[in-house]
């Protein structure tokens, strides 16, 4: 599997490169990263300079690159694994438009453990329709978006079985907790890779469902699995549910 990697020189770019080197039948044939001063080796500063033949693109760059990335992918007819979060509404619309022409894998988190957590949270929320639910996420102090895309995915899992649920991000000020609100809290500290905990409580008991990533390698591994899944697929939107179902 020949891969073009965007965000080639970033933290996750380095993780994907390391993971690919240790994985059979995976090869990074080119990188695109506008953060570098000038193109060097297989890493190019822009898509205009990228001429490598590839089977798939893995994106760990920045959401501001969405337009240029999808223009390039559509022109080359390449599937894309989008592992970048924080897209604007306009960028999300562009992703949906591109999915009519190419296969796109979009997930807020590429850990299979997180995919399992989302499934468990949805089941628990359905079993306890009157329970109060709070979501707490922790990440390193360099993360730009809050709450995390994974925390929002966990909220959306609850909302699937509780359509009336509303998100209260970073609760503050005066006022009682409302019946339908789901509190979402973000912690930014040090070098935390990623911790997500969902607490589901009644007056008599509490369930705590938690996932902790010890290394960014877990996200790199997941992105490579998503890429292998996506190669050969028809145009459309795919996510971790599709990957788990195929397994």
C-alpha positions in Angstrom: 0.0 0.0 0.0 1.6 3.3 -1.2 0.7 6.2 1.0 1.0 10.0 0.7 1.2 11.4 4.2 0.1 15.0 4.9 1.5 16.6 8.1 4.6 14.6 7.3 6.9 16.4 9.8 4.4 16.7 12.7 4.1 14.6 15.9 1.5 12.3 14.3 3.3 12.3 10.9 6.4 10.9 12.6 4.3 8.3 14.4 2.7 7.1 11.1 6.1 6.9 9.4 7.5 4.8 12.3 4.4 2.5 12.3 4.4 2.2 8.5 8.1 1.1 8.5 7.2 -1.7 11.0 4.2 -2.8 9.0 4.3 -5.2 6.0 3.1 -3.9 2.7 3.0 -0.2 3.8 5.2 2.4 2.2 5.2 6.2 2.6 6.0 7.3 -1.0 5.5 11.0 -0.4 4.8 13.6 2.2 3.2 17.1 2.0 3.8 19.6 4.7 3.5 23.4 4.3 5.3 23.9 7.6 8.7 23.0 6.1 10.9 25.8 4.7 11.3 24.1 1.4 10.7 20.7 -0.3 13.3 18.1 0.6 13.4 14.5 -0.4 10.0 12.9 -0.6 8.4 15.6 1.6 7.0 18.5 -0.5 5.8 21.9 0.6 2.7 21.8 -1.5 0.4 19.4 -3.4 1.5 21.1 -6.7 5.0 19.5 -6.2 3.7 16.0 -5.3 3.9 13.7 -8.3 4.3 10.3 -6.6 2.0 7.4 -7.5 0.0 6.3 -4.5 -3.0 4.2 -3.4 -4.2 6.4 -0.5 -3.7 9.6 1.4 -3.5 9.8 5.2 -4.0 13.3 6.6 -2.6 14.3 9.9 -2.1 18.0 9.1 -4.4 20.9 9.9 -8.0 21.4 9.0 -7.1 24.6 7.0 -5.6 22.2 4.4 -8.9 20.5 3.8 -9.7 22.3 0.5 -6.3 21.9 -1.1 -6.1 18.2 0.1 -9.5 17.3 -1.4 -8.8 19.1 -4.6 -5.6 17.1 -5.0 -7.3 13.8 -4.0 -10.2 14.3 -6.5 -7.8 15.1 -9.3 -5.8 12.0 -8.6 -8.8 9.8 -7.7 -7.3 8.9 -4.4 -9.1 7.8 -1.3 -8.4 9.9 1.8 -8.1 9.0 5.5 -8.9 12.3 7.3 -7.4 12.1 10.8 -7.5 15.8 11.4 -10.2 17.4 13.6 -11.6 20.9 14.1 -13.1 21.4 10.6 -15.3 24.4 10.0 -18.9 23.9 8.7 -17.7 25.0 5.3 -14.9 22.4 5.4 -17.3 19.7 6.5 -19.5 20.6 3.5 -16.5 20.3 1.2 -15.7 16.9 2.7 -19.3 15.7 2.0 -19.1 17.0 -1.5 -15.8 15.2 -2.2 -17.2 11.9 -0.9 -19.4 11.8 -4.0 -16.3 11.4 -6.1 -13.8 9.5 -3.8 -14.0 7.3 -0.7 -13.3 9.3 2.5 -12.7 7.8 5.9 -13.5 10.3 8.6 -13.1 9.7 12.4 -12.4 12.0 15.3 -10.2 9.3 16.8 -8.5 6.3 15.1 -8.2 4.1 18.2 -10.2 0.9 18.0 -10.5 1.2 21.8 -12.3 4.6 21.4 -14.6 3.0 18.8 -15.5 0.4 21.4 -16.0 3.0 24.1 -18.4 4.9 21.9 -20.4 1.7 21.3 -20.5 1.0 25.1 -21.6 4.6 25.9 -24.5 4.4 23.5 -25.7 1.1 25.0 -25.4 2.4 28.6 -27.2 5.7 27.8 -30.1 3.6 26.3 -30.2 1.3 29.3 -30.3 4.3 31.7 -32.6 6.8 30.0 -32.9 9.0 33.2 -29.3 9.0 34.3 -27.1 12.1 34.3 -24.1 11.9 32.0 -20.9 13.9 32.0 -17.9 13.6 29.6 -14.4 14.6 30.6 -11.5 14.6 28.1 -7.8 15.3 28.8 -5.1 16.2 26.3 -1.7 17.8 26.0 -1.3 21.5 26.3 -0.6 22.0 22.6 -4.1 20.8 21.4 -6.0 23.6 19.7 -9.6 22.5 19.7 -11.8 22.0 22.8 -13.8 20.0 23.4 -12.0 17.3 21.5 -13.5 15.7 18.4 -13.7 12.4 20.3 -15.6 14.0 23.2 -18.1 15.4 20.7 -18.4 11.9 19.1 -19.2 10.5 22.6 -21.9 13.2 23.0 -23.3 12.3 19.6 -23.4 8.6 20.6 -25.6 9.6 23.6 -27.7 11.9 21.4 -28.5 9.0 19.0 -30.5 7.4 21.9 -31.5 10.6 23.6 -32.4 13.1 20.8 -33.4 15.7 23.3 -29.8 15.8 24.8 -28.0 19.2 24.8 -24.2 19.8 25.2 -23.0 22.1 28.0 -19.3 22.6 27.3 -17.2 23.9 30.2 -20.1 24.4 32.6 -19.8 27.7 34.6 -21.8 30.3 36.3 -25.1 30.1 38.3 -27.9 27.7 37.6 -29.0 24.1 38.2 -28.1 21.3 35.9 -31.0 20.8 33.5 -32.5 17.4 32.9 -31.3 17.0 29.3 -27.8 18.5 29.4 -24.7 16.5 29.0 -21.6 18.2 30.5 -18.5 18.2 28.4 -15.2 19.2 30.1 -11.8 19.7 28.6 -8.4 19.5 30.5 -5.2 20.7 28.8 -2.0 19.7 30.6 1.5 18.6 29.9 2.0 15.8 27.5 -1.2 13.8 28.0 -1.8 11.7 24.9 -5.6 11.4 25.4 -8.0 10.3 28.1 -11.8 10.2 27.7 -14.1 9.3 30.5 -17.9 9.1 30.5 -19.8 9.0 33.8 -23.3 7.8 33.8 -25.0 8.2 37.2 -28.3 7.9 39.0 -29.1 8.7 42.6 -28.1 5.2 43.6 -25.1 4.2 41.3 -22.6 5.4 38.8 -21.0 3.8 35.8 -17.6 5.1 34.7 -16.4 4.2 31.2 -12.9 5.3 30.4 -10.3 5.0 27.7 -6.7 6.1 28.0 -4.1 6.2 25.2 -0.5 5.7 26.4 1.1 6.4 23.1 0.2 8.3 19.9 1.2 5.1 18.1 -2.3 3.8 18.7 -3.7 6.5 16.4 -1.1 5.8 13.8 -1.9 2.1 13.8 -5.6 2.9 13.4 -5.0 5.2 10.5 -3.1 2.6 8.6 -5.9 0.1 9.2 -8.4 2.6 8.0 -6.2 3.2 4.9 -6.0 -0.5 4.1 -9.8 -0.7 4.6 -10.5 2.2 2.2 -8.4 1.1 -0.7 -10.7 -0.2 -3.4 -13.9 1.1 -1.8 -16.6 3.0 -3.7 -16.9 6.8 -3.2 -18.7 7.7 0.0 -18.2 8.4 3.7 -16.7 5.7 5.9 -15.9 5.6 9.7 -14.8 3.4 12.5 -18.2 1.6 12.6 -17.6 0.4 9.0 -14.1 -0.8 9.9 -15.3 -2.7 13.0 -18.2 -4.2 11.1 -15.9 -5.5 8.3 -13.7 -7.0 11.0 
